[in-house]
Amino acid sequence: MRSVLRSEPYIGRVWRIVEGQHLMSTMALVDSLQEQRLLEDILERSKPAVPTECQHLHYLMAAPFRFGLYPVDSQFRRGCG
């Protein structure tokens, strides 16, 4: 098994820093904050629903589960094919 797939328990404080690119990228497509909010709502509704068993998770943690299994292997996960 590749070392990237191995894991060990960790106890300690962890910080995750993410950049909210969705605000800047969609704002370039609209003329106002109201239109930007509408566009974000439309985009969110177009995505698959978060599975029931993942709805308690923070949206950044739940996001990968809403898209189902990946069809092919990648560097970070096994595919379903």
Order of alpha helices (4+ residues) and beta strands (2+ residues): alpha-alpha-alpha
